[in-house]
């Protein structure tokens, strides 16, 4: 959802400001809005920041269901909160820490509590511009300190670039199959890929075979084939 919101926000801004780099914009953060009591809203704010230190806010785009995106320009760019600065630092540190794969990388920030840790969790999700392709790797999970100043852990979720076609000339596939060696169980990006492709994924690990179908994971117990990811 954050990736789609960011794409919508970027398209809306580029329609009004074609040359963002000339205006000093170096990145963006999509964040879901909330009420004063913390209740999430259905709208998102995509904030485009500058290369200043600390970064400043140059543009924002509000993305909401069934509503045209609303672009707001700040001239001169305005100051941002310390939390926003921490998110930008975490994003930059994570990008610098990721192994190079040649794939587009989509950073997504979530609280470290999502995996029982303290800090900012940055998922670097590899993408592709090719149609009908599921990207199973190379994704990376990076844990950064709450102030965005230190990388605490870098966890490759696969050992290689893995891009699998989701259809052939005869039509869509019934399922995807991958061998996984970084853990002996499926990881969160297998769930992500299954949800994106709308296909079950059979994951072969050292422990055995797993079926990931959307957010449902089932251990099948079959013997792992003799091949590596």
C-alpha positions in Angstrom: 0.0 0.0 0.0 2.8 2.4 0.9 4.5 1.7 -2.4 1.3 2.4 -4.3 0.6 5.6 -2.4 4.2 6.8 -3.0 3.7 6.1 -6.8 0.4 8.0 -6.9 1.9 10.9 -4.9 5.0 11.1 -7.1 3.0 11.1 -10.3 0.8 13.9 -9.0 3.8 16.0 -8.0 5.7 15.4 -11.3 2.6 16.5 -13.2 3.1 19.9 -11.6 6.8 20.0 -10.9 8.6 17.9 -13.7 12.2 18.6 -12.4 12.3 17.7 -8.7 16.1 17.5 -8.5 16.4 21.1 -9.7 14.2 22.1 -6.7 16.5 20.2 -4.3 14.3 17.2 -3.7 16.2 14.0 -2.9 13.7 11.7 -1.4 10.2 11.1 0.0 8.4 9.4 2.8 4.8 8.1 2.6 3.1 8.1 6.0 -0.5 7.1 6.9 -2.3 10.0 8.6 -4.1 9.6 11.9 -6.5 11.4 14.2 -5.2 13.1 17.4 -5.8 10.0 19.4 -3.7 7.9 17.0 -6.5 6.3 15.1 -5.4 5.7 11.5 -7.2 7.5 8.7 -7.7 6.3 5.2 -5.5 9.1 3.8 -1.7 9.2 3.4 0.8 12.0 3.1 3.7 11.7 0.8 6.4 14.1 2.0 9.2 15.2 -0.4 12.3 16.4 1.4 15.4 18.3 0.4 19.1 17.5 0.6 19.6 20.1 3.4 21.0 19.0 6.8 18.7 18.5 8.5 16.3 17.8 5.6 13.4 20.2 5.0 10.0 19.7 3.5 9.6 21.0 0.0 6.3 19.4 -1.1 3.6 17.2 0.2 0.9 15.2 -1.6 -2.2 14.0 0.2 -3.5 10.7 -1.2 -7.0 9.6 -0.2 -9.5 7.1 -1.6 -11.8 8.4 -4.5 -10.2 11.8 -4.3 -7.7 13.6 -6.6 -4.3 13.9 -4.9 -3.7 17.3 -3.4 -0.2 18.8 -3.9 1.1 21.4 -1.4 4.2 23.5 -2.1 6.4 25.0 0.7 8.5 27.9 -0.5 10.9 28.2 1.1 10.9 24.6 2.3 9.8 24.2 5.9 11.4 22.6 8.9 10.3 19.1 9.9 9.9 17.3 13.2 12.8 15.4 14.8 10.9 12.1 14.2 10.8 12.9 10.5 14.6 13.6 10.5 15.1 10.2 12.1 13.0 8.5 9.4 15.0 10.1 6.7 18.3 9.2 8.3 17.1 5.6 8.8 16.1 5.3 5.2 19.4 6.7 3.9 21.5 4.5 6.2 19.5 1.4 5.2 20.0 2.2 1.5 23.7 2.5 2.0 23.9 -0.8 3.9 22.0 -2.9 1.4 23.9 -5.2 -0.9 23.9 -4.0 -4.5 21.6 -6.1 -6.8 20.9 -3.8 -9.8 17.2 -3.9 -9.0 15.0 -0.9 -8.1 14.7 -0.7 -4.3 11.5 0.4 -2.6 12.2 1.3 1.1 9.3 0.9 3.5 9.6 2.0 7.2 7.7 0.3 10.0 8.3 0.3 13.8 10.9 -2.2 15.0 8.2 -3.6 17.4 6.8 -5.4 14.3 9.6 -8.0 14.9 9.9 -7.5 18.6 12.8 -5.0 18.4 13.4 -1.4 19.3 14.2 1.0 16.5 13.1 1.8 12.9 12.7 -1.2 10.7 13.5 -0.5 7.0 12.5 -3.0 4.4 14.4 -2.6 1.2 12.0 -4.4 -1.2 13.5 -5.1 -4.6 11.2 -4.3 -7.6 11.0 -4.7 -11.3 9.7 -2.9 -14.3 8.9 -6.1 -16.1 5.2 -7.2 -16.3 4.0 -10.5 -14.9 7.0 -11.0 -12.7 7.1 -11.8 -9.0 10.2 -10.5 -7.2 11.3 -13.0 -4.5 14.7 -11.5 -3.9 17.0 -9.7 -3.3 15.1 -8.2 -0.4 16.9 -6.8 2.7 15.7 -6.0 6.2 17.6 -3.3 8.1 17.1 -2.3 11.8 18.2 1.2 12.6 18.3 2.9 16.0 15.3 5.1 16.9 17.3 8.3 16.2 18.2 7.1 12.8 21.9 7.4 13.5 23.1 3.7 13.7 22.5 0.5 11.8 21.8 -2.2 14.4 21.3 -5.2 12.0 21.3 -6.0 8.3 19.5 -9.1 7.4 19.5 -10.4 3.8 16.1 -12.2 3.3 17.6 -14.0 0.3 21.0 -14.7 -1.0 20.4 -13.9 -4.6 18.3 -11.9 -7.1 15.1 -14.0 -7.8 12.5 -12.9 -10.3 10.0 -15.5 -11.3 7.5 -15.2 -14.2 3.9 -15.5 -13.1 2.5 -16.6 -16.4 3.5 -18.3 -19.6 2.2 -18.1 -23.2 -0.5 -20.6 -22.1 -1.8 -18.4 -19.3 -1.1 -17.6 -15.6 0.8 -20.1 -13.4 -0.9 -22.1 -10.7 1.9 -21.5 -8.2 5.5 -20.4 -7.8 8.3 -22.5 -6.4 11.5 -21.3 -4.7 14.4 -22.8 -2.7 15.2 -20.7 0.4 18.5 -21.1 2.4 18.8 -18.0 4.6 16.4 -19.5 7.1 14.6 -22.9 7.5 11.2 -21.4 7.2 9.5 -18.8 5.0 10.1 -15.1 5.7 7.8 -12.1 5.5 8.8 -11.3 1.9 7.4 -14.6 0.7 4.1 -13.5 2.1 4.5 -10.1 0.4 5.2 -11.8 -2.9 2.3 -14.2 -2.6 -0.1 -11.3 -1.8 1.3 -9.2 -4.7 1.2 -12.0 -7.3 -2.0 -13.5 -5.9 -0.3 -16.9 -6.3 0.7 -19.6 -3.7 4.4 -20.0 -3.3 6.0 -23.4 -2.4 9.1 -22.6 -0.3 11.7 -25.4 0.0 14.0 -25.1 3.0 16.5 -27.2 5.0 13.6 -28.2 7.3 11.1 -29.1 4.6 8.5 -27.7 2.3 6.1 -24.8 3.1 3.2 -23.4 1.2 2.7 -19.6 1.5 -0.8 -18.6 0.2 -1.3 -15.0 0.9 -0.9 -14.5 4.7 -1.4 -18.2 5.4 1.7 -20.4 5.9 1.4 -24.2 6.0 4.3 -26.6 6.7 3.9 -29.6 4.4 6.9 -31.6 5.6 8.2 -32.7 2.3 11.9 -33.4 1.7 13.9 -30.4 0.3 15.2 -30.8 -3.2 19.0 -30.7 -3.7 19.4 -27.2 -5.1 20.3 -23.8 -3.7 18.7 -20.4 -4.0 
